[in-house]
Amino acid sequence: MAYGYLGVAILSEIVATSFLKQSDGFTKPVPTIVMGVAYVVSFYFLSLALRDIPTGIAYAIWSGIGIVLIAMIAWVVQGQRLDIPAMAGMALIIAGVLVMNLFSKTAGH
């Protein structure tokens, strides 16, 4: 269940960060409200995940997957260009999260 909570936290953070861009510096009320609610949901579910997942592992997964998914959304939705170094960096982030989860004894498995 903890990884389910973490999944919700990641998805909520992605929504929040996407709406952060749309809020235009908090000048647009609806995107600002969606952003705020989504960040609250994200941190709430992250706190639930932290009951069973070590903080360093949970945060690495939350932030790492969030970074990659936000970059992909920015590429697809906002037309942001991703060059080879950016894609290589994201691959390294994914590799790091996988190594931590598959091989680290601190992952709580």
N, C-alpha and C positions, 0 to 999 in steps of 0.2 A: 504494500500500500504506500510505503514511503516514496518509492520511485514514481508512483502515480501522482502523488502530491507534487513531487518535483516537476513532473511533466506539466501539470496545470500551472505551476509557478513559472516555468519557462514560456509557455504559450501566452500567459498573461503579460509577462515582461515584454514579449515581442509585440503584442498589441499596444501596450503602453508606450514603448519606444517609437513605434510607427506613428502613433497619434501625437507624440511629442513633436515630431517634425511638422505635422499638420496643424498643431496649435499655434504655430507662427509666433513663438515667444510669448505664449499664454495670452495672445490677443484675440483668439477665437474661442468662445466659451464652450461649444459642444466638444471639439477635439480635446480641449483642456480638461473637461470633466471626465471624458472617456479615459484619457491618459491617467488622471489621478485615481480613478476607481480601479483601473487595471493594475497600477503599481501597488495599490493596497492589497488587491487580491493576490498578486504575485508574492509579495512579502509574507502575507498570511500563510499561503500554501508552502512557501519556502520554510517558514517556521515550523510547520507541521512535519515536513520532510526531515528537518534537523533533529526530530525526536529519535530517529533511527539511523540516519546517515551522518557520518562525521562531517563537521562543518567544512573542512578543507575540500573534501570530495564533493559534497553537495554544491558548494560555491563554484568549484571548478567546472562541474557539469552545467550548472545554471548559467554561468557567464560564458563558458566556451560555446555551448550549443546556441545560446542567445546571440552571440557575436556572429556566428556563421549564418544563422537563419535571418538575422536582421540584414546582413550584407546581401544575402540572396534576394530578400524582399526588395531591398533598395535597387538591386540590379534589375529585377523583373518589373516592379511596379513604378519605380521612380526613374528608371533609365540610367542609374549610376553605372559607370563602367568599372569592371574588375579586370585588372591586368594580371599577368602571370605571377608576379610576386604576391599580389593580394590573394590569389587562389592558392598559391603554395603555402602562404601563412595560415589560411583557413584549414588546409589539409593537415598542417602541423598541429593546429588546435584540436582538430578531431582526433588525430593520432594520440595526442597527449591525454585527452579524456578517455580514450579506449585503453591506453596503457594503464592509467590509474585504476580503471574499473576492472580490467581483466587480470592484472598482475600485481597490483599493490595489496599488501596485507592490511593496509589501513582503510580499505574500502568497506569494511564491515561484512564481508562475505564469509 
